[in-house]
């Protein structure tokens, strides 16, 4: 198994003097996804929870619905490929669209198409204080970030506690990993709130919708397209979230607005 951390050395100039340091940095590497013996694409990712990332990616792309669709999933001995064997045939997309995801996300989903899911009837409500509480829990769960920095973290909450956490150099990979962990561990809380350190772009919004999370919280900003998509889907989109403040961009009724 490849470590997600790598020892490095660097020199720092501060207050008119040099200091030599040793530290750990986050690993970024290409990992290919092979489906039914055919290589589909390569992720640029952090080598942790790779099986979950592969399964979650296929789920978020609509290729699978449950783990019953998956016959086997395994990481090769060199750690640079994930083999997924399905119980059905799956046609490789003829073209992948490059997304705004850091480290180069890709998707075959038409993000501008009419959504096939809606959360407008979802009656989930959380108080403003709960939003701040969940943001604090997210920061506390950043184990890899505390060691290396330079990594995104996403978490799935049931509204009270953090249920699952995933970390990766690519923010979009964290939501694929969350989806995969849900499937592989059969963990689907009735209440689903996603909290992430990453910017909310269109593919992040699409993955949140696929995970059936009516509330998506980020410590940073949403894009214009993600706001438009959140309006169409009926998702509550929250950005720049901290302990005592946050911005609500869509469907604020769920947080008492």
C-alpha positions as CSV (number, residue, x, y, z in Angstrom):
1,X,0.0,0.0,0.0
2,X,1.3,3.4,-1.0
3,X,1.5,6.0,1.8
4,X,-0.5,9.2,1.4
5,X,2.4,11.1,2.9
6,X,6.0,11.6,1.7
7,X,8.9,12.9,3.6
8,X,10.5,16.1,2.2
9,X,13.0,18.7,3.1
10,X,12.9,22.4,2.5
11,X,14.5,25.7,3.4
12,X,12.6,28.6,4.9
13,X,13.7,32.3,4.8
14,X,12.2,34.2,7.7
15,X,13.3,37.3,9.5
16,X,16.5,37.7,7.5
17,X,17.7,34.1,8.2
18,X,17.5,30.7,6.7
19,X,16.3,27.5,8.4
20,X,16.3,23.9,7.2
21,X,13.2,21.8,7.8
22,X,12.0,18.3,7.4
23,X,8.3,17.6,7.0
24,X,5.6,15.5,5.3
25,X,3.8,16.4,2.2
26,X,0.7,15.0,0.6
27,X,1.1,12.4,-2.2
28,X,-0.4,13.1,-5.6
29,X,-0.3,10.3,-8.2
30,X,-2.2,8.9,-11.2
31,X,-4.4,5.9,-10.5
32,X,-6.2,4.3,-13.4
33,X,-9.7,2.9,-13.2
34,X,-10.3,-0.4,-15.1
35,X,-13.9,-1.5,-15.5
36,X,-14.6,-5.1,-16.7
37,X,-11.0,-5.3,-17.9
38,X,-11.0,-2.0,-19.9
39,X,-9.1,1.0,-18.7
40,X,-11.6,3.9,-18.5
41,X,-9.5,6.8,-17.2
42,X,-6.9,8.0,-14.7
43,X,-7.5,9.9,-11.5
44,X,-5.0,12.3,-10.1
45,X,-5.5,11.5,-6.4
46,X,-4.2,10.7,-3.0
47,X,-3.7,7.0,-2.5
48,X,-6.1,6.3,0.3
49,X,-9.6,4.8,0.1
50,X,-8.9,4.0,-3.6
51,X,-11.5,1.2,-3.7
52,X,-14.1,3.6,-2.3
53,X,-13.1,6.3,-4.8
54,X,-13.6,3.9,-7.8
55,X,-16.9,2.6,-6.6
56,X,-18.1,6.0,-5.6
57,X,-17.1,7.5,-9.0
58,X,-19.1,4.8,-10.8
59,X,-22.0,5.5,-8.6
60,X,-21.9,9.3,-9.1
61,X,-21.6,8.7,-12.8
62,X,-24.8,6.6,-12.8
63,X,-22.9,3.4,-13.9
64,X,-23.9,1.5,-10.7
65,X,-26.7,1.9,-8.2
66,X,-25.7,-0.5,-5.3
67,X,-22.9,-2.9,-4.4
68,X,-25.0,-5.7,-5.9
69,X,-23.8,-4.3,-9.2
70,X,-20.2,-4.9,-8.2
71,X,-18.7,-8.4,-8.4
72,X,-15.2,-7.4,-7.2
73,X,-13.1,-4.3,-6.6
74,X,-9.4,-4.4,-5.8
75,X,-6.3,-2.2,-6.0
76,X,-3.4,-3.8,-7.9
77,X,-0.2,-4.7,-6.1
78,X,1.6,-1.5,-7.3
79,X,-1.2,0.7,-6.1
80,X,-1.6,2.5,-9.4
81,X,-4.8,0.9,-10.7
82,X,-8.2,-0.1,-9.3
83,X,-9.9,-3.0,-11.0
84,X,-13.7,-3.0,-10.8
85,X,-15.7,-6.0,-12.2
86,X,-19.4,-5.5,-12.5
87,X,-22.2,-7.9,-12.7
88,X,-23.4,-6.3,-15.9
89,X,-21.9,-4.8,-19.0
90,X,-21.0,-1.2,-18.9
91,X,-20.2,0.9,-21.9
92,X,-17.2,3.2,-21.6
93,X,-18.2,6.9,-22.3
94,X,-16.9,8.0,-25.7
95,X,-15.8,11.3,-24.2
96,X,-15.0,12.7,-20.8
97,X,-15.5,16.3,-20.1
98,X,-12.8,18.1,-18.1
99,X,-14.3,19.7,-15.0
100,X,-13.0,22.5,-12.8
101,X,-12.1,20.0,-10.2
102,X,-8.6,20.5,-8.8
103,X,-6.1,17.9,-10.1
104,X,-8.3,17.5,-13.2
105,X,-11.7,16.1,-12.5
106,X,-13.7,14.4,-15.3
107,X,-17.3,13.4,-15.8
108,X,-19.5,12.1,-18.5
109,X,-22.6,13.5,-16.8
110,X,-24.4,16.3,-18.6
111,X,-24.5,18.9,-15.8
112,X,-26.7,21.2,-17.8
113,X,-29.4,18.6,-18.4
114,X,-32.8,18.6,-16.6
115,X,-32.2,17.1,-13.1
116,X,-33.8,13.7,-12.4
117,X,-33.9,14.4,-8.7
118,X,-35.5,17.1,-6.6
119,X,-35.2,18.1,-2.9
120,X,-37.9,20.7,-2.9
121,X,-40.2,18.5,-0.8
122,X,-37.5,17.6,1.6
123,X,-38.4,19.0,5.1
124,X,-35.0,18.7,6.7
125,X,-34.3,21.6,9.1
126,X,-31.2,22.5,11.0
127,X,-30.5,25.5,13.1
128,X,-27.8,28.0,12.3
129,X,-25.9,26.9,15.4
130,X,-25.9,23.3,14.0
131,X,-24.2,24.5,10.8
132,X,-21.3,26.0,12.9
133,X,-21.2,22.8,15.0
134,X,-20.8,20.6,11.9
135,X,-18.1,22.9,10.4
136,X,-16.1,22.5,13.7
137,X,-16.6,18.7,13.5
138,X,-15.3,18.7,9.9
139,X,-12.1,20.6,11.0
140,X,-11.6,18.2,13.9
141,X,-11.8,15.2,11.5
142,X,-9.0,16.4,9.2
143,X,-6.4,13.9,10.3
144,X,-4.3,13.8,7.0
145,X,-4.5,17.6,6.7
146,X,-3.0,18.1,10.1
147,X,-0.1,15.9,9.1
148,X,0.6,17.4,5.7
149,X,-1.6,20.3,4.7
150,X,-2.6,20.7,1.1
151,X,-5.5,18.3,1.1
152,X,-9.3,18.6,1.0
153,X,-11.7,17.0,3.4
154,X,-15.4,16.1,3.0
155,X,-17.7,14.6,5.5
156,X,-21.2,13.1,5.6
157,X,-23.3,14.0,8.7
158,X,-26.6,12.8,10.0
159,X,-27.3,16.3,11.3
160,X,-25.7,15.6,14.7
161,X,-22.4,13.8,14.2
162,X,-19.9,13.0,11.4
163,X,-20.7,9.6,9.9
164,X,-18.0,9.3,7.2
165,X,-14.9,11.3,6.3
166,X,-12.7,11.3,3.2
167,X,-9.6,13.2,2.3
168,X,-7.8,13.8,-1.0
169,X,-5.8,16.3,-2.9
170,X,-8.8,16.6,-5.2
171,X,-12.0,18.0,-3.7
172,X,-14.2,16.1,-6.2
173,X,-12.4,12.8,-5.3
174,X,-13.5,13.3,-1.6
175,X,-17.2,13.1,-2.6
176,X,-16.5,10.1,-4.8
177,X,-14.9,8.5,-1.8
178,X,-17.8,9.4,0.5
179,X,-20.2,7.7,-2.0
180,X,-18.0,4.6,-2.2
181,X,-17.7,4.4,1.6
182,X,-21.5,4.7,1.9
183,X,-22.0,1.8,-0.6
184,X,-19.3,-0.5,0.7
185,X,-20.2,0.0,4.3
186,X,-24.0,0.1,3.7
187,X,-24.2,3.4,5.6
188,X,-27.0,5.6,4.3
189,X,-28.2,7.9,7.2
190,X,-31.8,9.1,6.7
191,X,-30.6,12.7,7.2
192,X,-27.7,13.5,4.9
193,X,-25.7,16.7,5.1
194,X,-22.4,17.1,3.3
195,X,-19.6,19.4,4.6
196,X,-16.5,20.1,2.6
197,X,-13.4,22.3,2.6
198,X,-13.5,22.5,-1.2
199,X,-15.0,25.1,-3.5
200,X,-18.5,24.1,-4.7
201,X,-18.3,23.8,-8.4
202,X,-20.9,22.2,-10.7
203,X,-19.5,18.7,-10.4
204,X,-19.5,19.0,-6.6
205,X,-23.1,20.0,-6.7
206,X,-24.0,17.0,-9.0
207,X,-22.2,14.6,-6.7
208,X,-24.0,16.0,-3.7
209,X,-27.4,15.5,-5.5
210,X,-26.5,12.0,-6.4
211,X,-25.8,11.3,-2.7
212,X,-29.2,12.7,-2.0
213,X,-27.9,15.3,0.4
214,X,-30.3,18.3,0.6
215,X,-27.8,20.5,2.4
216,X,-24.2,21.2,1.2
217,X,-21.9,23.2,3.3
218,X,-18.4,24.5,2.2
219,X,-15.8,26.6,4.0
220,X,-15.3,28.5,0.7
221,X,-17.3,29.7,-2.3
222,X,-19.8,28.3,-4.7
223,X,-19.6,28.9,-8.5
224,X,-22.4,30.6,-10.4
225,X,-23.3,27.3,-12.1
226,X,-23.5,25.4,-8.8
227,X,-25.8,28.1,-7.4
228,X,-28.1,27.7,-10.5
229,X,-28.0,23.9,-10.1
230,X,-28.8,24.1,-6.4
231,X,-31.8,26.2,-7.2
232,X,-33.1,23.7,-9.8
233,X,-32.5,20.7,-7.5
234,X,-33.8,22.4,-4.4
235,X,-30.5,22.0,-2.4
236,X,-29.6,24.3,0.4
237,X,-26.1,25.7,-0.6
238,X,-24.0,27.2,2.1
239,X,-20.5,28.8,1.7
240,X,-17.8,30.5,3.6
241,X,-18.9,28.5,6.7
242,X,-17.2,29.1,10.0
243,X,-18.2,28.5,13.6
244,X,-20.3,31.7,13.9
245,X,-21.0,32.8,10.4
246,X,-21.9,31.5,6.9
247,X,-23.5,32.6,3.7
248,X,-26.7,31.0,2.4
249,X,-27.1,31.0,-1.4
250,X,-30.1,28.9,-2.0
251,X,-33.1,27.4,-0.1
252,X,-32.4,29.0,3.2
253,X,-35.6,27.8,4.7
254,X,-33.8,24.6,5.9
255,X,-31.5,26.7,8.2
256,X,-34.2,29.1,9.6
257,X,-33.8,31.9,7.0
